[in-house]
Amino acid sequence: MPEVNGTQAIAIAVFAASYAAIISGKVDRSIAAAAGAMAMAIIVLRGHDLAGVVNWDMLLFIFGMMVVIGAMERSGLFRWLGLHAVRIARLDPLRLFIVLPALAAVSSAFIDSITVMLFLGILTIEVCRLARLPVLPLLIAEITAANIGGAATMIGDPPNVILGTHFGLAFSDFLFGTAPLALVGVVINIGLMTWLARHEIGEARTYFIQHPQERARALGELRPSQAVNDRSMFVLGWIALGCVVVLLATHRMTGIPVGIAGVSGASFVLVTSAPRRKTPSILASVDWMTLLFFAALFLLVGGLESSGALEALAGMILDVGGGLASALTILLWTGAVGSAVVDNVPFAATMTPVVEHLSGAGLPLLPLVWAAALGTDIGGNATPIGASANVIGLTTYERETGDHVGWGTYMRRALPTTLVVLIAMHGLLILFHA
């Protein structure tokens, strides 16, 4: 085991203290990360190349997507989508356990999972009341599907954005690399969640079989057209999102940076909304504290990288032996376990330079990226605090129902499903790449 020098020890101590503050929840995560970043910048980096360690491309992209999604949210687009999905399911309890988690997965591949669970959490409570289903089993199925679905594309989950922008990957790389595996994961997740809720589904279906007029009445209460409160913004939001996706899909051919793609969509929204005085409200939807959190994380990880600590960690992984198979295994499960305890964003930021060192040592880059992305994206499903979508979904449930969701209640359904999905991802990574 390599010796740790003084600079590495200081960098690790600052990093660990910041992580501990983030995990504790007693300090706002952005403040905790910013304090650690300041310490790292002064003590370890000593003011050198501070701007160079920040992934500005990623920050610009996330800012742009926040603006685009903020406009779409204000138009009522997400509720419109959800109500259409429920009508497609005909309010059948079994179909709801398939259609709504599938909607969560597909939406999260293109839209931040926090936004997905904000609109879907409220809608699920309303729908479950009409369908005579308990809310929590379906909500957990949606949360876990959203996190898995986000692994499918470069813009789906923040870890993918971090990894993709750092290594200059294209939208199509993730589409062919992680999307097929994420699709398998979503199918497994929906199947297991439906099986775990089989008794609740059976009782609700029996009631509707005995009272068919009740389902017809409930369906009549679901009116997608009434969900749209700003039709022009509804159209502009779709156009802006489509432009961003096209720019990302053609990124490798055009050479347009990912950050510029995101900012282009934001600029379109802001310019077209200005005549109707919508710009201030859209800018108000930007989560500036989250952007500060990301920037601070890059400084924290930059200090670790500068000290040589992450290079030493990569060397330890290589020393384990087993080549690519061993590296994929360690990246997947380390990312999964870490993201179950800590928000997956800081963990992905930490693993990125480790992946870079492993690739520099001769291992193929893309499989390493897929392992790190899938581990951090899916591992967060295991606990109530593992990903932002979990926190948002459960907070919405507790606020609207008054019921508290304990760790045991959540993990009884989420943990076994997460383990099965991760085992499947592990097998597929080894099968296709090692």
C-alpha positions as CSV (number, residue, x, y, z in Angstrom):
1,M,0.0,0.0,0.0
2,P,1.6,3.4,-1.0
3,E,2.5,5.8,1.7
4,V,0.5,9.0,2.1
5,N,2.5,12.2,2.1
6,G,1.7,15.4,4.0
7,T,-0.1,17.2,1.1
8,Q,-2.2,14.1,0.4
9,A,-3.1,13.7,4.1
10,I,-4.3,17.4,4.2
11,A,-6.3,17.0,1.0
12,I,-7.9,13.8,2.2
13,A,-8.7,15.4,5.6
14,V,-10.3,18.5,4.0
15,F,-12.3,16.3,1.6
16,A,-13.4,14.0,4.4
17,A,-14.5,16.8,6.6
18,S,-16.6,18.3,3.8
19,Y,-18.2,15.0,3.1
20,A,-19.0,14.5,6.7
21,A,-20.7,17.9,6.9
22,I,-22.7,17.1,3.7
23,I,-23.8,13.6,5.1
24,S,-24.8,15.1,8.5
25,G,-27.4,17.3,7.0
26,K,-26.8,19.8,9.7
27,V,-25.2,22.2,7.3
28,D,-26.6,23.1,3.8
29,R,-24.7,20.9,1.4
30,S,-23.7,24.0,-0.8
31,I,-22.2,25.8,2.2
32,A,-20.4,22.7,3.4
33,A,-18.9,22.1,0.0
34,A,-18.0,25.8,-0.4
35,A,-16.2,25.9,2.9
36,G,-14.2,22.8,2.0
37,A,-13.4,24.2,-1.4
38,M,-12.1,27.4,0.1
39,A,-9.8,25.4,2.4
40,M,-8.7,23.2,-0.4
41,A,-8.0,26.2,-2.7
42,I,-5.9,28.0,0.0
43,I,-4.0,25.0,1.7
44,V,-3.6,22.5,-1.1
45,L,-4.0,24.2,-4.5
46,R,-2.5,27.4,-3.1
47,G,-4.5,29.6,-5.5
48,H,-3.0,28.0,-8.6
49,D,-5.3,27.3,-11.6
50,L,-8.5,27.4,-9.6
51,A,-10.6,28.2,-12.7
52,G,-8.9,25.3,-14.5
53,V,-10.2,22.6,-12.1
54,V,-13.8,23.7,-12.5
55,N,-15.8,21.9,-15.3
56,W,-17.4,25.1,-16.8
57,D,-18.9,23.1,-19.6
58,M,-21.0,21.1,-17.2
59,L,-22.0,24.2,-15.2
60,L,-23.2,26.0,-18.3
61,F,-25.1,23.0,-19.5
62,I,-26.9,22.5,-16.1
63,F,-27.7,26.2,-16.0
64,G,-29.2,26.0,-19.5
65,M,-31.3,23.0,-18.7
66,M,-32.5,24.6,-15.5
67,V,-33.9,27.5,-17.5
68,V,-35.5,25.2,-20.1
69,I,-37.1,22.9,-17.6
70,G,-38.2,25.9,-15.5
71,A,-40.1,27.2,-18.6
72,M,-41.6,23.8,-19.3
73,E,-42.7,23.4,-15.7
74,R,-44.5,26.7,-15.6
75,S,-46.4,25.8,-18.7
76,G,-48.0,22.8,-17.1
77,L,-46.3,20.4,-19.6
78,F,-45.3,17.8,-17.0
79,R,-48.7,17.4,-15.5
80,W,-50.1,17.2,-19.0
81,L,-47.8,14.3,-19.7
82,G,-48.7,12.6,-16.4
83,L,-52.4,12.8,-17.0
84,H,-52.1,11.5,-20.5
85,A,-50.2,8.5,-19.1
86,V,-52.9,7.8,-16.5
87,R,-55.6,7.9,-19.2
88,I,-53.6,5.5,-21.3
89,A,-53.5,3.2,-18.3
90,R,-57.3,3.6,-18.0
91,L,-56.7,3.9,-14.2
92,D,-56.2,0.2,-14.0
93,P,-54.0,-0.5,-10.9
94,L,-51.7,-3.0,-12.7
95,R,-51.2,-0.8,-15.7
96,L,-50.4,2.2,-13.4
97,F,-47.5,0.2,-11.9
98,I,-46.2,-0.2,-15.4
99,V,-47.1,3.1,-17.1
100,L,-46.2,5.7,-14.4
101,P,-42.7,4.2,-13.5
102,A,-42.1,3.9,-17.3
103,L,-43.0,7.6,-17.6
104,A,-40.6,8.4,-14.8
105,A,-37.8,6.5,-16.4
106,V,-38.3,8.0,-19.9
107,S,-38.8,11.5,-18.6
108,S,-35.6,11.3,-16.4
109,A,-33.6,10.4,-19.4
110,F,-34.1,13.9,-20.7
111,I,-35.3,15.9,-17.7
112,D,-33.8,16.3,-14.3
113,S,-35.2,13.6,-12.0
114,I,-35.9,16.2,-9.3
115,T,-38.4,17.9,-11.6
116,V,-39.8,14.6,-12.7
117,M,-40.6,13.6,-9.0
118,L,-41.9,17.1,-8.2
119,F,-44.7,16.8,-10.7
120,L,-45.2,13.0,-10.5
121,G,-45.2,12.9,-6.7
122,I,-48.3,15.2,-6.5
123,L,-50.0,13.5,-9.4
124,T,-49.4,10.0,-7.9
125,I,-51.1,10.9,-4.7
126,E,-54.1,12.2,-6.7
127,V,-54.2,9.2,-9.0
128,C,-53.8,6.6,-6.1
129,R,-56.8,8.2,-4.4
130,L,-58.9,7.7,-7.5
131,A,-57.5,4.2,-8.2
132,R,-57.9,3.1,-4.5
133,L,-54.2,2.2,-4.3
134,P,-51.7,2.9,-1.4
135,V,-49.4,5.7,-2.5
136,L,-46.1,4.7,-1.2
137,P,-45.5,1.4,-3.2
138,L,-46.2,3.2,-6.5
139,L,-44.2,6.3,-5.5
140,I,-41.1,4.2,-4.6
141,A,-41.5,2.3,-8.0
142,E,-41.4,5.7,-9.7
143,I,-38.4,7.1,-7.7
144,T,-36.3,4.0,-8.4
145,A,-37.3,3.9,-12.1
146,A,-36.5,7.6,-12.5
147,N,-32.9,7.1,-11.1
148,I,-32.4,4.1,-13.4
149,G,-33.9,5.9,-16.4
150,G,-31.6,8.8,-15.8
151,A,-28.6,6.5,-16.5
152,A,-29.7,6.1,-20.1
153,T,-28.5,9.4,-21.5
154,M,-25.7,11.9,-21.0
155,I,-28.2,14.5,-19.8
156,G,-30.3,12.2,-17.6
157,D,-28.5,12.2,-14.3
158,P,-25.9,14.7,-13.0
159,P,-23.2,11.9,-12.7
160,N,-23.6,11.3,-16.5
161,V,-23.2,15.0,-17.2
162,I,-20.1,15.2,-15.0
163,L,-18.5,12.1,-16.7
164,G,-19.6,13.0,-20.2
165,T,-18.4,16.6,-20.2
166,H,-15.1,15.7,-18.5
167,F,-14.2,13.1,-21.1
168,G,-15.7,14.9,-24.1
169,L,-18.2,12.2,-24.8
170,A,-21.2,12.6,-27.2
171,F,-24.9,12.0,-26.5
172,S,-24.7,9.0,-28.8
173,D,-22.0,7.4,-26.7
174,F,-24.4,7.1,-23.7
175,L,-27.3,6.2,-26.0
176,F,-25.5,3.1,-27.2
177,G,-23.4,2.5,-24.1
178,T,-25.7,2.9,-21.0
179,A,-29.2,3.1,-22.5
180,P,-29.6,-0.6,-23.4
181,L,-28.4,-1.6,-19.9
182,A,-30.7,1.1,-18.2
183,L,-33.6,-0.3,-20.2
184,V,-33.0,-3.8,-18.8
185,G,-32.7,-2.2,-15.4
186,V,-36.0,-0.4,-15.7
187,V,-37.8,-3.6,-16.9
188,I,-36.4,-5.5,-13.9
189,N,-37.3,-2.7,-11.5
190,I,-40.9,-2.4,-12.8
191,G,-41.3,-6.2,-12.7
192,L,-40.1,-6.5,-9.1
193,M,-41.9,-3.5,-7.8
194,T,-45.2,-4.8,-9.3
195,W,-44.6,-8.2,-7.8
196,L,-44.0,-6.7,-4.3
197,A,-47.2,-4.7,-4.6
198,R,-49.3,-7.6,-6.0
199,H,-51.7,-7.8,-3.0
200,E,-52.5,-4.0,-3.1
201,I,-52.9,-4.2,-6.9
202,G,-55.2,-7.2,-6.6
203,E,-57.4,-5.6,-4.0
204,A,-57.8,-2.4,-6.1
205,R,-58.5,-4.3,-9.3
206,T,-61.2,-6.4,-7.5
207,Y,-62.9,-3.3,-6.3
208,F,-63.1,-1.8,-9.9
209,I,-64.3,-5.1,-11.3
210,Q,-67.2,-5.0,-8.8
211,H,-67.8,-1.3,-9.3
212,P,-67.0,-0.5,-13.0
213,Q,-69.0,2.8,-12.8
214,E,-66.5,4.1,-10.2
215,R,-63.6,3.8,-12.6
216,A,-65.5,5.6,-15.3
217,R,-66.4,8.4,-12.9
218,A,-62.7,8.7,-11.7
219,L,-61.5,8.8,-15.3
220,G,-63.8,11.6,-16.0
221,E,-62.0,13.7,-13.4
222,L,-58.7,13.4,-15.3
223,R,-58.5,16.2,-17.9
224,P,-55.1,16.7,-19.5
225,S,-56.2,19.7,-21.5
226,Q,-56.8,21.6,-18.2
227,A,-53.2,21.0,-17.1
228,V,-51.7,23.5,-19.6
229,N,-51.8,27.0,-18.2
230,D,-49.5,28.7,-20.8
231,R,-49.9,27.3,-24.3
232,S,-47.2,29.5,-25.9
233,M,-44.7,28.5,-23.2
234,F,-45.8,24.9,-23.6
235,V,-44.8,25.0,-27.3
236,L,-41.6,27.0,-26.7
237,G,-40.5,24.6,-24.0
238,W,-40.8,21.6,-26.4
239,I,-38.9,23.5,-29.1
240,A,-36.1,24.5,-26.7
241,L,-35.7,20.9,-25.3
242,G,-35.7,19.6,-28.9
243,C,-33.0,22.0,-29.9
244,V,-30.8,21.0,-27.0
245,V,-31.2,17.3,-27.7
246,V,-30.4,17.8,-31.4
247,L,-27.3,19.9,-30.6
248,L,-26.1,17.2,-28.2
249,A,-26.8,14.4,-30.7
250,T,-24.8,16.2,-33.3
251,H,-22.1,17.4,-30.9
252,R,-19.4,15.2,-32.3
253,M,-20.0,16.3,-35.9
254,T,-20.5,20.0,-35.2
255,G,-17.9,20.4,-32.4
256,I,-20.4,22.6,-30.4
257,P,-19.6,22.2,-26.7
258,V,-22.2,20.6,-24.4
259,G,-22.3,23.8,-22.3
260,I,-23.2,25.9,-25.4
261,A,-25.9,23.4,-26.3
262,G,-27.5,24.0,-22.9
263,V,-27.1,27.8,-23.0
264,S,-28.6,27.9,-26.6
265,G,-31.8,26.3,-25.3
266,A,-31.9,28.7,-22.4
267,S,-31.2,31.7,-24.6
268,F,-34.1,30.7,-26.9
269,V,-36.5,30.5,-24.0
270,L,-35.4,33.7,-22.4
271,V,-35.5,35.7,-25.6
272,T,-38.9,34.4,-26.7
273,S,-40.4,34.9,-23.2
274,A,-39.1,38.4,-22.8
275,P,-42.0,40.2,-24.7
276,R,-44.5,38.6,-22.3
277,R,-42.4,39.5,-19.1
278,K,-41.8,35.8,-18.3
279,T,-38.0,36.1,-18.1
280,P,-37.7,37.1,-14.4
281,S,-39.9,34.2,-13.2
282,I,-38.0,31.7,-15.3
283,L,-34.6,32.9,-14.0
284,A,-36.0,32.7,-10.5
285,S,-36.4,28.9,-11.1
286,V,-32.6,28.5,-11.5
287,D,-31.1,26.8,-8.4
288,W,-28.0,29.0,-7.9
289,M,-27.0,27.1,-4.7
290,T,-26.8,23.9,-6.7
291,L,-24.6,25.5,-9.2
292,L,-22.4,26.7,-6.3
293,F,-22.4,23.2,-5.0
294,F,-21.1,21.7,-8.2
295,A,-18.4,24.4,-8.6
296,A,-17.2,23.7,-5.0
297,L,-17.1,20.0,-5.6
298,F,-14.8,20.5,-8.5
299,L,-12.4,22.5,-6.3
300,L,-12.5,19.8,-3.6
301,V,-11.8,17.0,-6.1
302,G,-9.2,19.2,-7.9
303,G,-7.3,19.4,-4.6
304,L,-7.4,15.6,-4.2
305,E,-6.2,15.2,-7.8
306,S,-3.5,17.8,-7.4
307,S,-2.1,16.1,-4.3
308,G,-1.9,12.7,-6.1
309,A,-4.3,11.0,-3.8
310,L,-6.7,9.9,-6.6
311,E,-3.8,8.6,-8.7
312,A,-2.7,6.5,-5.7
313,L,-6.3,5.2,-5.5
314,A,-6.3,4.2,-9.1
315,G,-3.0,2.4,-8.6
316,M,-4.5,0.5,-5.7
317,I,-7.4,-0.6,-8.0
318,L,-4.9,-1.8,-10.6
319,D,-2.9,-3.6,-8.0
320,V,-6.0,-5.7,-7.1
321,G,-5.5,-7.6,-10.4
322,G,-8.0,-9.0,-12.7
323,G,-7.6,-6.2,-15.3
324,L,-10.8,-4.6,-16.8
325,A,-13.2,-7.0,-15.0
326,S,-11.8,-6.1,-11.6
327,A,-11.9,-2.4,-12.4
328,L,-15.5,-2.5,-13.6
329,T,-16.5,-4.4,-10.5
330,I,-14.8,-2.0,-8.1
331,L,-16.2,1.1,-9.9
332,L,-19.7,-0.2,-10.1
333,W,-20.1,-1.4,-6.5
334,T,-18.0,1.4,-4.9
335,G,-20.2,3.9,-6.8
336,A,-23.3,2.1,-5.7
337,V,-22.4,1.8,-2.0
338,G,-21.1,5.3,-1.9
339,S,-24.2,6.8,-3.6
340,A,-26.5,5.0,-1.2
341,V,-24.9,6.9,1.7
342,V,-23.9,10.2,0.0
343,D,-25.7,12.1,-2.8
344,N,-24.3,10.6,-6.1
345,V,-23.1,14.0,-7.4
346,P,-20.1,14.3,-5.1
347,F,-19.3,10.7,-5.6
348,A,-19.3,10.9,-9.4
349,A,-17.1,14.0,-9.2
350,T,-14.6,12.0,-7.1
351,M,-14.6,8.9,-9.3
352,T,-14.1,10.9,-12.6
353,P,-10.3,11.4,-12.1
354,V,-10.0,7.8,-10.9
355,V,-11.5,6.7,-14.2
356,E,-9.1,9.0,-16.0
357,H,-6.0,7.4,-14.3
358,L,-7.3,3.9,-15.0
359,S,-7.8,4.7,-18.6
360,G,-4.3,6.2,-18.7
361,A,-2.9,3.0,-17.4
362,G,-4.2,1.2,-20.5
363,L,-7.8,0.1,-19.7
364,P,-10.5,1.1,-22.2
365,L,-12.2,4.4,-21.2
366,L,-15.9,3.8,-22.2
367,P,-16.6,0.7,-20.1
368,L,-15.0,2.4,-17.1
369,V,-17.3,5.4,-17.6
370,W,-20.4,3.1,-18.0
371,A,-19.5,1.3,-14.7
372,A,-19.0,4.5,-12.8
373,A,-22.2,6.0,-14.2
374,L,-24.4,3.0,-13.6
375,G,-23.1,2.5,-10.1
376,T,-23.6,6.0,-9.0
377,D,-27.0,6.5,-10.8
378,I,-28.6,3.2,-9.6
379,G,-26.9,2.8,-6.2
380,G,-28.7,5.9,-4.9
381,N,-32.0,3.9,-5.0
382,A,-31.1,1.9,-2.0
383,T,-31.8,4.5,0.7
384,P,-34.1,7.5,1.2
385,I,-31.2,9.9,0.9
386,G,-29.2,8.2,-1.9
387,A,-30.4,10.6,-4.6
388,S,-32.2,13.9,-4.9
389,A,-35.2,12.2,-6.5
390,N,-35.7,10.1,-3.4
391,V,-35.6,13.1,-1.1
392,I,-38.0,15.1,-3.3
393,G,-40.5,12.2,-3.8
394,L,-40.7,11.2,-0.1
395,T,-40.8,14.8,1.1
396,T,-43.7,15.5,-1.2
397,Y,-45.5,12.4,0.1
398,E,-44.9,13.3,3.8
399,R,-46.1,16.9,3.2
400,E,-49.3,15.9,1.4
401,T,-50.3,12.9,3.5
402,G,-48.8,13.7,6.9
403,D,-47.3,10.2,7.1
404,H,-43.6,9.8,7.9
405,V,-41.6,7.3,5.8
406,G,-38.9,5.6,7.9
407,W,-35.7,4.1,6.4
408,G,-37.0,0.6,7.1
409,T,-40.3,1.2,5.3
410,Y,-38.5,2.6,2.2
411,M,-35.7,0.0,2.1
412,R,-37.9,-3.0,2.4
413,R,-39.0,-2.4,-1.2
414,A,-36.1,-0.4,-2.6
415,L,-33.0,-2.3,-1.3
416,P,-33.8,-5.8,-2.7
417,T,-34.8,-4.3,-6.1
418,T,-31.7,-2.2,-6.2
419,L,-29.4,-5.1,-5.5
420,V,-31.0,-7.3,-8.2
421,V,-30.7,-4.5,-10.8
422,L,-27.0,-3.8,-9.8
423,I,-26.2,-7.6,-10.1
424,A,-27.8,-7.6,-13.6
425,M,-25.8,-4.5,-14.6
426,H,-22.6,-6.1,-13.3
427,G,-23.2,-9.2,-15.3
428,L,-24.0,-7.3,-18.5
429,L,-20.9,-5.1,-18.1
430,I,-18.7,-8.1,-17.7
431,L,-20.4,-9.9,-20.5
432,F,-20.1,-7.1,-23.1
433,H,-16.9,-5.5,-22.1
434,A,-14.6,-7.8,-20.1
